């Protein structure tokens, strides 16, 4: 395994751990905001949270 492959696997594992961690958050807006701050795109967040467009929700608009 070379360095590029290792970095790619590490990034994917980080995303998996982040998804597991936010499962305990009950509020969808809080969950969206947390995932956004962790670098997830809206296309990745939508199925995780179970919404059609997270960009229209308050959690996405927070700064």
Secondary structure by P-SEA (a helix, b strand, c coil): ccaaaaaaaaaaaaaaaaaaaacccccaaaaaaaaaaaccccccccccccccccccccccccc
